[in-house]
């Protein structure tokens, strides 16, 4: 199954598993705690990901990040290779030229057809995403674009500046996901869509160094990441700090409870450099199935290697 960076299923129940917490350079440590926004002294320029199962490495992925003179993310390129054969990729762009708005676009191919997704994000007085209009079209050469999806959504925040909901108007195709977020001690601890609730815990190290909020690259569950009306690119506005406060800590665990029994638990271990920047993150994914599924439990390791501009 294709494992594109960032997101998979559904969940419930908070897991409180601790990770190691040393502050020594080049040692794995647990998640973190602190006060929001990154200092942007150094910019993340590349992210390399490997997916390893009990059979060995079966997929790799890499992302590159390009910024403008104001250190704003303008282009994110993603490439994915599975078992040395299947290849996929997309190019994401951020356009800041429209006053009080950001125009976000994704270009890729699906079944040989060129697909273009655009989102116009309207910003509030604090520079946060207030509403967005997501359109998904087929751009067939030599013909007019065919619109496939059209969704308008709004985001709400509490008095502390934390994202508490994303509400979407149904598209003509009936696609709509309302998501509600719960915060505790400055951390986003759950995301709910309908009867599904995904949960997260955090460590004690402050998540205040990186220019991008790495937690949004790690959540790995549908309720946290299905924003903007789609499943794979919904994280791209909170990633750049445009959807309220970032969680104070680095992500330590996530949990989802599978709809027919069983669970998927993710645990995160971090390596930091001498200046306190994360350089390597190892995510261990344990999937346990209900015995009625007649499926063998699985363990997978996802390794993220982070490169900075200096």
N, C-alpha and C positions, 0 to 999 in steps of 0.2 A: 504494500500500500504506500502511496506517495506520502512523504513525511514533510512537506514544505514547512519551512521555519515558522514556528509560532503556534499552531493551535489544533486541538483535537476535540474533546467530547464534553461530558456533563458530570455534575458532582453534588456532594452534600457532606456535611459534618467536618468540623475543624480538627485538624491534626496538629499536635504540638510536639514535634520532634526537634530536639536541639541539634546544632551542628558545632564543630570545633570552633573556638573563638580566640585565636592568637592574633596579635598584630604584627608578627614578624614578617618581613618581606619574603616572598616566594614560598609561603606556607599556606595550605588550605585553611580557611577560616569560615565561620558561619556567616549568616546574613548580617544586617546592620541596623542602626537607628540614628536619627539625626533630624535635621530640619530642611528638608526639601531641596530646592534648586541647585543645579550643578554650577561650579565656579567657572567652567569653560576655559581654564588656563591651558588645557590640552584638549585637542579634538580627536574623537574616534574617527579613524579613516578606513578601517577594514575590520571585518568580523569573519573568522573562519569557523565552520561548524562541521563536526564529524558525528555520524550516527553509528553506534556500534552495538550489535546484538551478540548473543552467545556464539553466533557463527562468524563473527568478525565484522569489519567495517563494511556496511552495505549502502551508505550514502554519504555524500559530502555536499557542503553548501558554502558559499561565500557571499559577502555583501561588501560593497565599497560605498563610502560616503563623501560627498562633495559639498563644499560650503561657499557662501559668498563672503564679501569683505566684512560683513557684520557678524560673521560666524554663524549664520543661519543655514540650516541644511537645505540644499537646493536639489540634489540628485542622490537617489539611493538605487544602486543596481544590485540585483540578486541573481545568482546562478546556482543551479542545483543539478547534481548528477547522482543517479541511483544505480548501484551495482555496475558501474562503469559503462552503462548503456543509455538508460533513460535520462534525457537532459531537459531542463526547463529553466525559465528565467523571466524576469520582468524588469522594467525600468520605471522608477517612481520619481516624479518631479514635484517640487513645491514652487509656486509662483507668488511672490509677495507684492506684485505691482498694483494690485487692486486695493484702494483704500479700505481699511477696516475689514479685510478679508484675506484668505489664503486660498488659492486655487491649486488643488492637488490632483495629479493625473497618474494613472497606471497604464502602461502599454505592455501587451504580451500576446501570445498566440494560444488559441484553444481549438483543438481538432483542425488545425491548419488555417483557422480564420483569425485575422488580426482583431484583437479586442482592445477597446479603449474605455477606461473608466475615469470619470472626472467627478470631483467633489468641490463645490464652492462653499467654503467655510466662512460664515459671518462671525466676526469677533465682537465681544462685549467691550465695555470701557476698560476692563482690566487686561485686555488682550487674549482672553480665553475664548475657545470655540463656544458660540451661543447656539448656532443652528447650522445645518449643512444640507446641501442638495446633492445627492449622489445619482449619477446617470451612468449606465453601462450600455455601450453601443458596439456593434460590429462595423468595422471600417473596411469593407470590401473594396479593393481597387476598382476604380471605374464606375462605382455606383454610390448612391446616397447611403449615408449611415443608417443602420437599422437599430432603433432603440429597443433594448431588451428589458431594462429595469429603470425605474425612476422613483426615488425615495427621498422624502424630506424628513429630517430628524432634528430634535432640539436637545440640548444638554442643560442640566441644572446643577447648581452648586450650593453648599450650605454656607453659613456665615464665616466659617473657617477657611473657605476657598477650596473645599474638597468636592470632587465630582460625586453626585449622589444619584443621578439618573440620566439615561439617554432614551428618549421616547421617539419612535419612528411612525410616521403615517404609512399605512399599507400601500404598497405599489399595486399597479393593475394586475400583477401576477400574484398578489397576496403575500409578498415577502415583507415581513415586519418583525422586529425583535425589540421589545422594550427591556432595558436592563437597569437594575437598581443595585447600588453599591452601598456597603456598610463599612464604616471606618471605626477604628479603635486605637487610641493613643497615637494618632497621626499616621496610621497604616491602613490601607485598604484590605480588609480581611475577608470580604465575601462579595460575590457578584451573582445576582439572581435574574434568571429569565424564566418566566412562567413557574413551573414546579421544580425547576433545576437550579441548584445553588452550588457554585464553586467556591472553595475557601482557600485561604493562604495564611501563612505565618511568616514572621520576619525575625532577623537576628538583631544584634546590638550594635553593629558597626554603622556609622552614619552614611546614608546614601546621598551625599552632597558633593561629590567630586566630579563625576562625569558630565559632559555636556548633554548627552542623551540619557534618558531614564531607562537603564538596562532592565529594570523589572518588567517593562512592557515587552521586551524581547524574550522573556523567560516564562511568563505565566502558563502558557501551554494548554489552557482550557477554553472552551467555546464562550462561556458567559463573560469571562474577562475580556475576550478579544473580538467578539462579534459586535463591533461598533460600526458606524458608517453604513450599516445595512449589508455588509458583506463579511466573510469569515476570516480572510487572510490579511487584509490591509487596514482593519479597524484600529490597530494600535498606532497608526502613524502620526496622529495628532498628539496623543499623550506622550508619545516617544520624544517629541520635540518640546514638551512642556506647555502645550496649548490647551490642556483640559484640566486646569486646576493644579493643586499641590501634588507633588510626587510623594509617595510613601516615604516615611522617615528612614526606614531600614531597607537593607538588601533582602530580597526574597529568600526565605529559608526552605519552605515547603509549600506545595499545593496538593489538594486532594479533590478527586471527583469520585462520586459513587455512580457506577454504571446502572443504566435503567433497568436491566434484568438481573441485577445482583453483581457483587464484586466491586472492585475499586481500582483506581489508578492513583498512585502516590508518587510525587516528584520531590527529591531532596537535592539541594544545591550546595556545593562546596566552592569556595572562592580562593584564588591566589592573588595577592596584592604586591605591587612593587614598593620600592623604598619610599615613594611619595604618597602611597596610599591609594593608588589607582588600581582597580581590578584588571588583571591581565589574562586570567584564565578562570573559567567557570565550568565545573563538572556537574552535570545533572544526571542523577540516577532515577530511572523510571521503572517502578515496579507495578505491574498489572496483575491483579488476582481476579480470576473469574469464578463466578458461582458454579458449584459442581454440576448443576443441571445443564451448563453450556457444553460440557464434555470438551473443554479447551484447556490446554496446558498454560499455567501461569508463565508470564514473560518478564524479563529484565532487560532493559536497554540503557546504554550510556550515551548522553549527548555532551560533547565537549565544545566549548566556545573559547576561541583564542582571539584576544582583542589587541588591535594595533592602534597606536596614537600618532599624531603628527610630529611629536618630538619627545 
